[in-house]
C-alpha cells in the first residue's frame, strides 16, 4: 500500500517492484562471561604476560611452572595457546604438578590431551636433562659415608619411579663408589632380591663394602617387614663373604630412611648358622 502511494505522488511507475534490501545489522553479544573468556592468541598478550619476554627481562626464576612448560611446548593446539595447553597438562598429571608430569613415561605422555609424539618427546628430554644435571654435580667416585650422600646420588632418578628398583652400591675401603647396579625392578620379593644376586656385583668389582637402596613408589619411607627381612639376610650374607653391608636406604618422594639409623639392632644380632 505504501509503495503504491509513493508511485502516485512521484508519478513514476518504473520503480523496482520491491524496495532495496537494507544492509544487515551486526548482532552484538552482550554476554559478559563470553566476552571475558574470549580466546586470544599468545602474540596478542601484553609483553608482561608472555613467558619468553618475561624470561628475557626478569630471568627464569620469575616464571611459574605453567610459563616454563609453555616455553618448552612452544606452540599450543587449535583454540589453545601454549599457556592454555601447559595449564591443562599440569591438571592432568598426578599429582598435578611438574613432578607428576615428569614421572610419566613416553606412552603415558602421548595419551594426554593436546600432546603428540613431538611435544611429548621434547618434554621427556627436558625432564631427563634435569635429572642428569642433578647427578652430574656429584663427583665421579663420591664418598658414600652418610645416608644423605646416598640419597643425593639416587633420589633424582628414583624419587618418582612408578616401580620399585633395588640398587646395589659397591664401595672401596674408603667407602667411595666403584660401581652401582639396579639388581631388580618391579615388585621386590624374596626370589628377585636374593642375596646371591646382590653380592654378585660386589664380588665382580672386588668391593670392600656395599650399600643397598630401593624406592617406594608410594612415597613413604617406612620399612615393610619384607624390607627388614631382606636387610637381615644381606647382613648375614655379607658377614660370610666378608663384604660388609653398611646400610639399607629406602627412598621416597621427598626423603629417605636409613635402616642403619632406625633399625641398628639388625646389625647387632648374631649371624644365624
C-alpha positions, 0 to 999 in steps of 0.5 A, a space after each residue: 500500500 505504501 509503495 503504491 502511494 509513493 508511485 502516485 505522488 512521484 508519478 513514476 511507475 518504473 520503480 523496482 517492484 520491491 524496495 532495496 534490501 537494507 544492509 544487515 545489522 551486526 548482532 552484538 553479544 552482550 554476554 559478559 562471561 563470553 566476552 571475558 573468556 574470549 580466546 586470544 592468541 599468545 602474540 596478542 598478550 601484553 609483553 608482561 604476560 608472555 613467558 619468553 619476554 618475561 624470561 628475557 627481562 626478569 630471568 627464569 626464576 620469575 616464571 611459574 611452572 605453567 610459563 616454563 612448560 609453555 616455553 618448552 611446548 612452544 606452540 599450543 593446539 587449535 583454540 589453545 595457546 601454549 599457556 592454555 595447553 601447559 595449564 591443562 597438562 599440569 591438571 592432568 598429571 598426578 599429582 598435578 604438578 611438574 613432578 607428576 608430569 615428569 614421572 610419566 613415561 613416553 606412552 603415558 605422555 602421548 595419551 594426554 590431551 593436546 600432546 603428540 609424539 613431538 611435544 611429548 618427546 621434547 618434554 621427556 628430554 627436558 625432564 631427563 636433562 634435569 635429572 642428569 644435571 642433578 647427578 652430574 654435580 656429584 663427583 665421579 667416585 663420591 664418598 658414600 659415608 652418610 645416608 644423605 650422600 646416598 640419597 643425593 646420588 639416587 633420589 633424582 632418578 628414583 624419587 618418582 619411579 612408578 616401580 620399585 628398583 633395588 640398587 646395589 652400591 659397591 664401595 672401596 675401603 674408603 667407602 667411595 663408589 666403584 660401581 652401582 647396579 639396579 639388581 631388580 625392578 618391579 615388585 621386590 620379593 624374596 626370589 628377585 632380591 636374593 642375596 646371591 644376586 646382590 653380592 654378585 656385583 660386589 664380588 665382580 668389582 672386588 668391593 670392600 663394602 656395599 650399600 643397598 637402596 630401593 624406592 617406594 613408589 608410594 612415597 613413604 619411607 617406612 620399612 615393610 617387614 619384607 624390607 627388614 627381612 631382606 636387610 637381615 639376610 644381606 647382613 648375614 650374607 655379607 658377614 660370610 663373604 666378608 663384604 660388609 653391608 653398611 646400610 639399607 636406604 629406602 627412598 621416597 618422594 621427598 626423603 629417605 630412611 636409613 635402616 642403619 639409623 632406625 633399625 641398628 639392632 639388625 646389625 647387632 644380632 648374631 649371624 644365624 648358622 
